[in-house]
Amino acid sequence: MNREQGMEKRTGGARPRIVVDGYNVIHQMPELVPYLDSDLEHTRERLITLLASYAAGHGVKVTVVFDGRGGQPSAVRPVVGGVEVLYSRSPQDADQRIKAMITREKNPKSCTVVTSDRSIINHVRDYKARTI
C-alpha cells in the first residue's frame, strides 16, 4: 500500500486535504520570518510555492488561509500552483475561517490542519481531523 492509498483508507476514500494556517506557519519557518517586515506579499508567495511543491509530490489538496486584514494583495488568485489561497474577511479572522471550514467539511477525517494555534487544534480535533 502506498502513501496515497493509506491516506484514502484512513479518510474513508476522500482525497486528503491539508489546511494551512498561513501566517501561523510563516512565523514558525526560520527561512521565511526575516521577510515578514520587508515584503509580506513575497513571503506569502514563498510559502505558497513550498505548499504547491508538497501538494504535487503527495497527491493532496492544499488550502492556505491568511488573515485578510492589513495586507491582502491587490490581485487575489484563488488557486496558485494547485494551492487554494483564501483570505478571511472582517470581522472573521483566519482562525475562525479555518474552524468554519472544518465544521462544514463533509468528511473532516480527510483533513489535516497545519497550525500551532491551540484553539484551532482543539476545534478540529473535536471533528476528528488531524493536526500538525
DSSP file (Angstrom, degrees, kcal/mol; ACC not computed):
  #  RESIDUE AA STRUCTURE BP1 BP2  ACC     N-H-->O    O-->H-N    N-H-->O    O-->H-N    TCO  KAPPA ALPHA  PHI   PSI    X-CA   Y-CA   Z-CA
    1    1 A M              0   0    0      0, 0.0     2,-0.1     0, 0.0     0, 0.0   0.000 360.0 360.0 360.0 128.1    0.0    0.0    0.0
    2    2 A N     >  -     0   0    0      1,-0.1     4,-2.3     4,-0.0     5,-0.2  -0.301 360.0 -94.0 -87.1 178.0    1.4    3.4   -1.0
    3    3 A R  H  > S+     0   0    0      1,-0.2     4,-2.3     2,-0.2     5,-0.2   0.897 123.8  49.0 -59.4 -45.2    1.1    6.6    0.9
    4    4 A E  H  > S+     0   0    0      1,-0.2     4,-2.6     2,-0.2    -1,-0.2   0.905 111.2  49.5 -64.2 -41.4   -2.0    7.8   -1.0
    5    5 A Q  H  > S+     0   0    0      1,-0.2     4,-2.2     2,-0.2    -1,-0.2   0.900 110.7  50.9 -64.3 -39.5   -3.8    4.5   -0.6
    6    6 A G  H  X S+     0   0    0     -4,-2.3     4,-2.0     2,-0.2    -1,-0.2   0.905 111.7  47.0 -62.8 -42.0   -3.0    4.6    3.1
    7    7 A M  H  X S+     0   0    0     -4,-2.3     4,-2.0     2,-0.2    -2,-0.2   0.907 111.5  51.0 -66.4 -41.5   -4.4    8.2    3.4
    8    8 A E  H  <>S+     0   0    0     -4,-2.6     5,-3.8     1,-0.2     6,-0.3   0.875 109.4  50.9 -65.3 -36.0   -7.5    7.3    1.4
    9    9 A K  H ><5S+     0   0    0     -4,-2.2     3,-1.0     3,-0.2    -1,-0.2   0.932 112.6  46.0 -64.7 -44.6   -8.2    4.3    3.7
   10   10 A R  H 3<5S+     0   0    0     -4,-2.0    -2,-0.2     1,-0.2    -1,-0.2   0.819 115.7  46.8 -66.0 -31.3   -7.9    6.5    6.8
   11   11 A T  T ><5S-     0   0    0     -4,-2.0     3,-1.0     3,-0.2    -1,-0.2   0.256 117.3-106.5 -99.5  12.3  -10.1    9.2    5.3
   12   12 A G  T < 5S-     0   0    0     -3,-1.0    -3,-0.2     1,-0.2    -4,-0.1   0.805  77.3 -52.5  71.4  29.1  -12.8    6.9    4.0
   13   13 A G  T 3 <S+     0   0    0     -5,-3.8    -1,-0.2     1,-0.3     2,-0.2   0.277 103.5 131.8  90.9 -10.9  -11.9    7.2    0.4
   14   14 A A    <   -     0   0    0     -3,-1.0    -1,-0.3    -6,-0.3    -3,-0.2  -0.478  68.3-103.7 -74.5 144.7  -11.9   11.0    0.3
   15   15 A R        -     0   0    0     -2,-0.2    -1,-0.1    -3,-0.1    45,-0.1  -0.522  47.1-105.9 -66.1 128.5   -8.9   12.7   -1.2
   16   16 A P        -     0   0    0      0, 0.0    45,-2.5     0, 0.0     2,-0.4  -0.222  35.9-159.2 -59.1 144.9   -6.8   14.1    1.6
   17   17 A R  E     -ab  61 111A   0     93,-2.8    95,-2.3    43,-0.2     2,-0.5  -0.991   6.3-158.3-128.9 134.4   -6.9   17.8    2.3
   18   18 A I  E     -ab  62 112A   0     43,-3.2    45,-3.0    -2,-0.4     2,-0.5  -0.957   4.9-163.2-112.9 128.3   -4.4   19.9    4.1
   19   19 A V  E     -ab  63 113A   0     93,-2.8    95,-3.0    -2,-0.5     2,-0.5  -0.956  10.2-158.0-112.4 123.7   -5.5   23.3    5.5
   20   20 A V  E     -ab  64 114A   0     43,-3.3    45,-2.9    -2,-0.5     2,-1.4  -0.890  18.8-139.3-111.2 127.5   -2.6   25.6    6.4
   21   21 A D  E  >  -a   65   0A   0     93,-2.5     4,-2.6    -2,-0.5     5,-0.2  -0.705  30.9-156.8 -79.0  92.7   -2.9   28.5    8.9
   22   22 A G  H  > S+     0   0    0     43,-2.0     4,-2.4    -2,-1.4    -1,-0.2   0.850  79.3  33.7 -48.7 -63.6   -0.8   30.8    6.7
   23   23 A Y  H  > S+     0   0    0     42,-0.4     4,-2.2     1,-0.2    -1,-0.2   0.848 116.5  57.6 -67.9 -31.9    0.7   33.4    8.9
   24   24 A N  H  > S+     0   0    0      2,-0.2     4,-0.5     1,-0.2    -1,-0.2   0.931 110.7  43.1 -60.6 -45.3    1.0   31.0   11.8
   25   25 A V  H >X S+     0   0    0     -4,-2.6     3,-1.3     1,-0.2     4,-0.6   0.908 109.9  55.9 -69.1 -42.0    3.1   28.7    9.7
   26   26 A I  H >< S+     0   0    0     -4,-2.4     3,-1.4     1,-0.3     6,-0.3   0.915 105.2  53.3 -55.5 -43.3    5.2   31.5    8.3
   27   27 A H  H 3< S+     0   0    0     -4,-2.2    -1,-0.3     1,-0.3    -2,-0.2   0.661 107.7  52.2 -67.9 -14.5    6.1   32.6   11.8
   28   28 A Q  H << S+     0   0    0     -3,-1.3    -1,-0.3    -4,-0.5    -2,-0.2   0.484  93.0  83.0 -96.0  -4.9    7.3   29.0   12.5
   29   29 A M    XX  -     0   0    0     -3,-1.4     3,-2.3    -4,-0.6     4,-2.0  -0.860  62.3-160.8-107.3 105.6    9.6   28.9    9.5
   30   30 A P  T 34 S+     0   0    0      0, 0.0    -1,-0.2     0, 0.0    -4,-0.0   0.787  91.1  59.3 -55.1 -29.1   13.0   30.5   10.2
   31   31 A E  T 34 S+     0   0    0      1,-0.2     4,-0.1     2,-0.1    -5,-0.1   0.648 114.0  36.3 -76.5 -12.3   13.7   30.8    6.4
   32   32 A L  T X> S+     0   0    0     -3,-2.3     3,-1.7    -6,-0.3     4,-0.5   0.722  96.6  78.5-106.8 -29.7   10.5   33.0    6.0
   33   33 A V  G >< S+     0   0    0     -4,-2.0     3,-1.6    -7,-0.3     4,-0.4   0.851  86.3  60.8 -52.1 -42.9   10.4   35.1    9.2
   34   34 A P  G 34 S+     0   0    0      0, 0.0     4,-0.4     0, 0.0    -1,-0.3   0.757 103.3  52.4 -60.4 -21.8   13.1   37.6    8.1
   35   35 A Y  G <> S+     0   0    0     -3,-1.7     4,-2.7     1,-0.2     8,-0.2   0.584  83.5  89.9 -89.3 -10.4   11.0   38.6    5.1
   36   36 A L  T << S+     0   0    0     -3,-1.6     4,-0.2    -4,-0.5    -1,-0.2   0.891  92.0  39.5 -56.1 -45.9    7.8   39.4    7.1
   37   37 A D  T  4 S+     0   0    0     -4,-0.4    -1,-0.2    -3,-0.3     3,-0.2   0.799 121.7  41.2 -77.3 -28.2    8.6   43.0    7.8
   38   38 A S  T  4 S+     0   0    0     -4,-0.4    -2,-0.2     1,-0.2     2,-0.2   0.846 131.6   5.3 -92.0 -35.4   10.1   43.9    4.4
   39   39 A D     X  +     0   0    0     -4,-2.7     4,-2.1     1,-0.1    -1,-0.2  -0.590  57.0 173.5-155.0  83.8    7.9   42.1    1.9
   40   40 A L  H  > S+     0   0    0      1,-0.2     4,-2.4     2,-0.2     5,-0.2   0.891  83.8  52.3 -62.7 -42.3    4.8   40.4    3.2
   41   41 A E  H  > S+     0   0    0      1,-0.2     4,-2.4     2,-0.2    -1,-0.2   0.918 110.3  48.4 -62.5 -42.5    3.4   39.5   -0.3
   42   42 A H  H  > S+     0   0    0      2,-0.2     4,-2.2     1,-0.2    -1,-0.2   0.883 109.6  53.5 -63.8 -37.9    6.7   37.9   -1.3
   43   43 A T  H  X S+     0   0    0     -4,-2.1     4,-1.9    -8,-0.2    -2,-0.2   0.914 109.1  48.2 -63.7 -43.6    6.7   35.9    1.9
   44   44 A R  H  X S+     0   0    0     -4,-2.4     4,-2.7     1,-0.2    -2,-0.2   0.927 110.3  52.2 -60.8 -44.9    3.2   34.6    1.2
   45   45 A E  H  X S+     0   0    0     -4,-2.4     4,-2.3     1,-0.2    -2,-0.2   0.878 106.9  52.9 -61.0 -38.5    4.3   33.7   -2.3
   46   46 A R  H  X S+     0   0    0     -4,-2.2     4,-2.0     2,-0.2    -1,-0.2   0.920 110.5  47.2 -63.4 -43.1    7.3   31.8   -1.0
   47   47 A L  H  X S+     0   0    0     -4,-1.9     4,-2.5     1,-0.2    -2,-0.2   0.936 111.3  51.1 -62.9 -45.6    5.0   29.8    1.4
   48   48 A I  H  X S+     0   0    0     -4,-2.7     4,-2.6     1,-0.2    -2,-0.2   0.884 108.2  52.6 -60.1 -39.6    2.6   29.1   -1.4
   49   49 A T  H  X S+     0   0    0     -4,-2.3     4,-1.9     2,-0.2    -1,-0.2   0.916 110.2  47.9 -62.1 -43.9    5.4   27.8   -3.7
   50   50 A L  H  X S+     0   0    0     -4,-2.0     4,-2.0     1,-0.2    -2,-0.2   0.903 113.1  48.4 -63.0 -41.5    6.5   25.4   -1.0
   51   51 A L  H  X S+     0   0    0     -4,-2.5     4,-2.9     2,-0.2    -2,-0.2   0.884 108.6  53.4 -67.5 -38.2    3.0   24.2   -0.5
   52   52 A A  H  X S+     0   0    0     -4,-2.6     4,-2.3     2,-0.2    -1,-0.2   0.897 108.6  50.1 -63.2 -40.5    2.4   23.7   -4.2
   53   53 A S  H  X S+     0   0    0     -4,-1.9     4,-1.7     2,-0.2    -1,-0.2   0.916 112.4  47.2 -63.2 -43.3    5.6   21.6   -4.4
   54   54 A Y  H  X S+     0   0    0     -4,-2.0     4,-1.3     2,-0.2    -2,-0.2   0.937 111.6  50.3 -63.3 -47.1    4.4   19.5   -1.5
   55   55 A A  H  X>S+     0   0    0     -4,-2.9     4,-1.4     1,-0.2     5,-1.0   0.907 110.5  49.6 -59.6 -43.6    0.9   19.1   -2.9
   56   56 A A  H  <5S+     0   0    0     -4,-2.3    -1,-0.2     1,-0.2    -2,-0.2   0.868 113.7  46.0 -64.6 -36.4    2.2   18.0   -6.3
   57   57 A G  H  <5S+     0   0    0     -4,-1.7    -1,-0.2    -5,-0.2    -2,-0.2   0.648 121.0  36.0 -81.8 -15.5    4.5   15.4   -4.7
   58   58 A H  H  <5S-     0   0    0     -4,-1.3    -2,-0.2    -3,-0.4    -1,-0.2   0.423  98.3-122.8-121.3  -1.0    1.9   13.9   -2.3
   59   59 A G  T  <5 +     0   0    0     -4,-1.4     2,-0.3     1,-0.2    -3,-0.1   0.869  65.4 131.7  63.4  38.0   -1.4   14.0   -4.3
   60   60 A V      < -     0   0    0     -5,-1.0     2,-0.4    -6,-0.2    -1,-0.2  -0.851  60.8-115.8-119.3 156.3   -3.2   16.1   -1.7
   61   61 A K  E     -a   17   0A   0    -45,-2.5   -43,-3.2    -2,-0.3     2,-0.4  -0.758  33.5-160.8 -85.1 136.1   -5.4   19.1   -1.9
   62   62 A V  E     -ac  18  83A   0     20,-0.6    22,-2.6    -2,-0.4     2,-0.4  -0.980  12.6-178.0-124.2 131.6   -3.8   22.1   -0.1
   63   63 A T  E     -ac  19  84A   0    -45,-3.0   -43,-3.3    -2,-0.4     2,-0.4  -0.996   7.7-163.4-123.8 130.5   -5.7   25.2    1.1
   64   64 A V  E     -ac  20  85A   0     20,-2.8    22,-2.9    -2,-0.4     2,-0.5  -0.955   5.6-159.0-114.9 135.4   -3.8   28.0    2.8
   65   65 A V  E     -ac  21  86A   0    -45,-2.9   -43,-2.0    -2,-0.4   -42,-0.4  -0.954   9.9-177.2-118.8 127.2   -5.7   30.6    4.8
   66   66 A F  E     - c   0  87A   0     20,-2.6    22,-2.5    -2,-0.5     2,-0.3  -0.870  36.3-101.6-117.1 152.5   -4.4   34.1    5.6
   67   67 A D        -     0   0    0     -2,-0.3    26,-0.1    20,-0.2    22,-0.1  -0.567  27.6-151.6 -66.3 135.0   -5.9   36.9    7.6
   68   68 A G     >  +     0   0    0     24,-0.3     4,-0.7    -2,-0.3     3,-0.3   0.662  63.6 102.9 -85.2 -16.9   -7.3   39.4    5.1
   69   69 A R  T  4 S+     0   0    0      1,-0.2    -2,-0.1     2,-0.1    19,-0.1  -0.438  87.2   1.3 -68.5 137.0   -6.9   42.4    7.4
   70   70 A G  T  4 S+     0   0    0     -2,-0.1    -1,-0.2     1,-0.1    -3,-0.1   0.958 131.4  26.8  57.0  70.9   -3.9   44.7    6.6
   71   71 A G  T  4  +     0   0    0     -3,-0.3    -2,-0.1     1,-0.2    -1,-0.1   0.623  62.0 157.3 128.6  17.2   -2.1   43.4    3.6
   72   72 A Q     <  -     0   0    0     -4,-0.7    -1,-0.2     1,-0.1     4,-0.1  -0.563  51.2-110.4 -67.4 130.4   -4.4   41.4    1.3
   73   73 A P        -     0   0    0      0, 0.0     3,-0.2     0, 0.0    -1,-0.1  -0.202  17.3-120.8 -63.5 155.6   -2.7   41.6   -2.1
   74   74 A S  S    S+     0   0    0      1,-0.2     2,-0.8    -3,-0.1    -2,-0.1   0.857 105.4  47.2 -66.5 -35.5   -4.3   43.6   -4.8
   75   75 A A  S    S-     0   0    0      2,-0.0     2,-0.5     0, 0.0    -1,-0.2  -0.817  77.2-166.5-111.0  92.3   -4.7   40.6   -7.2
   76   76 A V        -     0   0    0     -2,-0.8    -4,-0.0    -3,-0.2    -2,-0.0  -0.675   0.9-164.9 -81.3 122.7   -6.1   37.7   -5.2
   77   77 A R        -     0   0    0     -2,-0.5     8,-0.2     1,-0.1     3,-0.1  -0.944  11.2-152.7-108.5 120.8   -5.7   34.5   -7.1
   78   78 A P  S    S+     0   0    0      0, 0.0     7,-2.8     0, 0.0     2,-0.4   0.801  83.7  31.4 -67.5 -27.8   -7.9   31.7   -5.7
   79   79 A V  E     +D   84   0A   0      5,-0.3     2,-0.5   -16,-0.0     5,-0.2  -0.989  65.7 179.0-132.8 125.9   -5.6   28.9   -6.9
   80   80 A V  E >  S-D   83   0A   0      3,-3.0     3,-2.0    -2,-0.4   -28,-0.0  -0.970  75.8 -22.0-127.4 114.6   -1.9   29.3   -7.2
   81   81 A G  T 3  S-     0   0    0     -2,-0.5   -25,-0.2     1,-0.3     3,-0.1   0.822 128.9 -49.1  58.3  32.1    0.2   26.3   -8.4
   82   82 A G  T 3  S+     0   0    0      1,-0.3   -20,-0.6   -27,-0.1     2,-0.5   0.432 115.2 118.3  87.0  -1.4   -2.6   23.9   -7.3
   83   83 A V  E <   -cD  62  80A   0     -3,-2.0    -3,-3.0   -22,-0.1     2,-0.5  -0.881  63.0-134.5-102.4 124.7   -2.9   25.5   -3.9
   84   84 A E  E     -cD  63  79A   0    -22,-2.6   -20,-2.8    -2,-0.5     2,-0.6  -0.664  22.0-157.5 -75.9 126.4   -6.2   27.2   -3.0
   85   85 A V  E     +c   64   0A   0     -7,-2.8     2,-0.3    -2,-0.5   -20,-0.2  -0.934  13.9 179.8-113.0 119.2   -5.4   30.6   -1.4
   86   86 A L  E     -c   65   0A   0    -22,-2.9   -20,-2.6    -2,-0.6     2,-0.4  -0.903  13.7-160.3-120.8 147.4   -8.1   32.1    0.9
   87   87 A Y  E     -c   66   0A   0     -2,-0.3   -20,-0.2   -22,-0.2     2,-0.1  -0.983  22.0-124.7-123.1 136.5   -8.2   35.3    2.8
   88   88 A S        -     0   0    0    -22,-2.5     2,-0.4    -2,-0.4     6,-0.1  -0.354  21.8-139.3 -71.8 160.0  -10.5   36.0    5.7
   89   89 A R    >   -     0   0    0      4,-0.2     3,-1.9   -21,-0.1    -1,-0.0  -0.976  38.7 -63.9-123.7 139.2  -12.8   39.0    5.6
   90   90 A S  T 3  S+     0   0    0     -2,-0.4     3,-0.1     1,-0.3   -23,-0.0  -0.300 119.6  25.7 -56.8 138.3  -13.6   41.2    8.6
   91   91 A P  T 3  S+     0   0    0      0, 0.0    -1,-0.3     0, 0.0     2,-0.2  -0.993 116.7  70.4 -89.4   0.3  -14.9   40.6   11.2
   92   92 A Q    <   -     0   0    0     -3,-1.9   -24,-0.3     4,-0.1     2,-0.2  -0.541  67.9-155.9 -78.6 140.3  -13.8   36.9   10.7
   93   93 A D     >  -     0   0    0     -2,-0.2     4,-2.2    -5,-0.1     5,-0.2  -0.574  35.8 -94.4-105.0 177.4  -10.1   36.1   11.0
   94   94 A A  H  > S+     0   0    0      1,-0.2     4,-2.6     2,-0.2     5,-0.2   0.871 123.5  56.6 -60.3 -38.5   -8.2   33.2    9.5
   95   95 A D  H  > S+     0   0    0      1,-0.2     4,-2.3     2,-0.2    -1,-0.2   0.936 109.4  45.1 -59.1 -46.9   -8.6   31.1   12.7
   96   96 A Q  H  > S+     0   0    0      1,-0.2     4,-2.3     2,-0.2    -1,-0.2   0.873 111.9  52.6 -65.3 -37.4  -12.4   31.5   12.5
   97   97 A R  H  X S+     0   0    0     -4,-2.2     4,-2.2     2,-0.2    -2,-0.2   0.914 109.5  48.8 -66.1 -41.6  -12.4   30.7    8.8
   98   98 A I  H  X S+     0   0    0     -4,-2.6     4,-2.1     2,-0.2     5,-0.2   0.929 111.4  49.7 -62.6 -45.5  -10.4   27.5    9.3
   99   99 A K  H  X S+     0   0    0     -4,-2.3     4,-2.3     1,-0.2    -2,-0.2   0.914 111.3  49.2 -59.9 -42.8  -12.7   26.4   12.1
  100  100 A A  H  X S+     0   0    0     -4,-2.3     4,-2.2     1,-0.2    -1,-0.2   0.881 107.9  54.7 -65.2 -37.8  -15.7   27.0    9.9
  101  101 A M  H  X S+     0   0    0     -4,-2.2     4,-1.1     1,-0.2    -1,-0.2   0.929 111.3  44.0 -60.5 -45.6  -14.1   25.1    7.0
  102  102 A I  H  < S+     0   0    0     -4,-2.1     3,-0.3     1,-0.2    -2,-0.2   0.890 111.1  54.3 -68.6 -38.8  -13.7   22.0    9.2
  103  103 A T  H  < S+     0   0    0     -4,-2.3    -1,-0.2     1,-0.2    -2,-0.2   0.889 114.5  40.9 -60.5 -39.7  -17.1   22.4   10.7
  104  104 A R  H  < S+     0   0    0     -4,-2.2    -1,-0.2    -5,-0.1    -2,-0.2   0.604  87.4 117.9 -84.9 -12.6  -18.7   22.4    7.2
  105  105 A E     <  -     0   0    0     -4,-1.1     4,-0.1    -3,-0.3    -3,-0.0  -0.319  60.2-145.2 -61.4 131.3  -16.4   19.6    5.8
  106  106 A K  S    S+     0   0    0      1,-0.3    -1,-0.1     2,-0.1     3,-0.1   0.871  97.0  21.7 -65.1 -37.1  -18.4   16.5    4.7
  107  107 A N    >   +     0   0    0      1,-0.1     3,-2.3     2,-0.0    -1,-0.3  -0.684  68.8 175.1-131.9  79.0  -15.5   14.2    5.8
  108  108 A P  G >  S+     0   0    0      0, 0.0     3,-1.9     0, 0.0    22,-0.3   0.741  75.1  72.1 -60.9 -21.6  -13.4   16.1    8.3
  109  109 A K  G 3  S+     0   0    0      1,-0.3    21,-0.1    20,-0.2   -97,-0.1   0.717  89.5  62.5 -64.3 -17.9  -11.3   12.9    8.9
  110  110 A S  G <  S+     0   0    0     -3,-2.3   -93,-2.8   -99,-0.2     2,-0.3   0.497  93.3  87.5 -82.8  -2.7   -9.8   13.6    5.4
  111  111 A C  E <   -b   17   0A   0     -3,-1.9    19,-2.4   -95,-0.2     2,-0.4  -0.747  52.3-171.0-104.6 144.6   -8.4   16.9    6.7
  112  112 A T  E     -be  18 130A   0    -95,-2.3   -93,-2.8    -2,-0.3     2,-0.5  -0.999  14.2-153.8-126.3 127.7   -5.1   17.8    8.3
  113  113 A V  E     -be  19 131A   0     17,-2.7    19,-2.4    -2,-0.4     2,-0.7  -0.893   3.5-150.5-106.3 129.2   -4.7   21.3    9.7
  114  114 A V  E     +b   20   0A   0    -95,-3.0   -93,-2.5    -2,-0.5     2,-0.3  -0.870  47.9 109.1-102.5 109.5   -1.3   22.8   10.0
  115  115 A T        -     0   0    0     -2,-0.7    -2,-0.1   -95,-0.2    17,-0.1  -0.974  58.0-144.7-166.2 161.8   -1.1   25.3   12.9
  116  116 A S        +     0   0    0     -2,-0.3     2,-0.6   -95,-0.1     3,-0.0   0.259  64.3 121.2-114.8   7.3    0.3   25.8   16.3
  117  117 A D     >  -     0   0    0      1,-0.2     4,-2.4     2,-0.0     3,-0.3  -0.611  55.3-151.8 -75.1 116.0   -2.8   27.7   17.4
  118  118 A R  H  > S+     0   0    0     -2,-0.6     4,-2.6     1,-0.2     5,-0.2   0.851  91.7  54.3 -60.3 -39.1   -4.3   25.9   20.4
  119  119 A S  H  > S+     0   0    0      2,-0.2     4,-1.8     1,-0.2    -1,-0.2   0.882 111.3  45.6 -67.6 -35.4   -7.9   27.0   19.8
  120  120 A I  H  > S+     0   0    0     -3,-0.3     4,-2.9     2,-0.2     5,-0.3   0.931 111.8  52.4 -68.9 -45.2   -7.8   25.7   16.2
  121  121 A I  H  X S+     0   0    0     -4,-2.4     4,-2.0     1,-0.2    -2,-0.2   0.932 111.2  46.5 -56.1 -48.7   -6.2   22.4   17.3
  122  122 A N  H  X S+     0   0    0     -4,-2.6     4,-1.2     1,-0.2    -1,-0.2   0.902 113.8  49.1 -62.1 -41.4   -8.9   21.8   19.9
  123  123 A H  H  X S+     0   0    0     -4,-1.8     4,-0.7    -5,-0.2     3,-0.5   0.952 112.4  44.8 -65.0 -50.8  -11.7   22.7   17.5
  124  124 A V  H ><>S+     0   0    0     -4,-2.9     5,-2.3     1,-0.2     3,-0.7   0.840 108.6  57.4 -68.9 -30.8  -10.5   20.5   14.6
  125  125 A R  H ><5S+     0   0    0     -4,-2.0     3,-1.6    -5,-0.3    -1,-0.2   0.839  97.7  62.1 -66.7 -30.6   -9.8   17.5   16.9
  126  126 A D  H 3<5S+     0   0    0     -4,-1.2    -1,-0.2    -3,-0.5    -2,-0.2   0.789 106.0  47.1 -61.1 -26.4  -13.4   17.7   18.0
  127  127 A Y  T <<5S-     0   0    0     -3,-0.7    -1,-0.3    -4,-0.7    -2,-0.2   0.244 120.5-111.5 -98.5  10.5  -14.3   16.9   14.4
  128  128 A K  T < 5S+     0   0    0     -3,-1.6    -3,-0.2     1,-0.2     2,-0.2   0.661  71.3 140.8  67.6  18.4  -11.7   14.1   14.2
  129  129 A A      < -     0   0    0     -5,-2.3    -1,-0.2   -19,-0.1   -17,-0.2  -0.542  51.1-116.1 -82.0 158.8   -9.5   16.0   11.8
  130  130 A R  E     -e  112   0A   0    -19,-2.4   -17,-2.7   -22,-0.3     2,-0.4  -0.548  23.8-154.0 -92.3 160.3   -5.7   15.7   12.3
  131  131 A T  E      e  113   0A   0    -19,-0.2   -17,-0.2    -2,-0.2   -15,-0.0  -0.979 360.0 360.0-132.4 149.7   -3.4   18.5   13.2
  132  132 A I              0   0    0    -19,-2.4   -18,-0.2    -2,-0.4    -1,-0.1   0.244 360.0 360.0-128.6 360.0    0.3   19.1   12.6
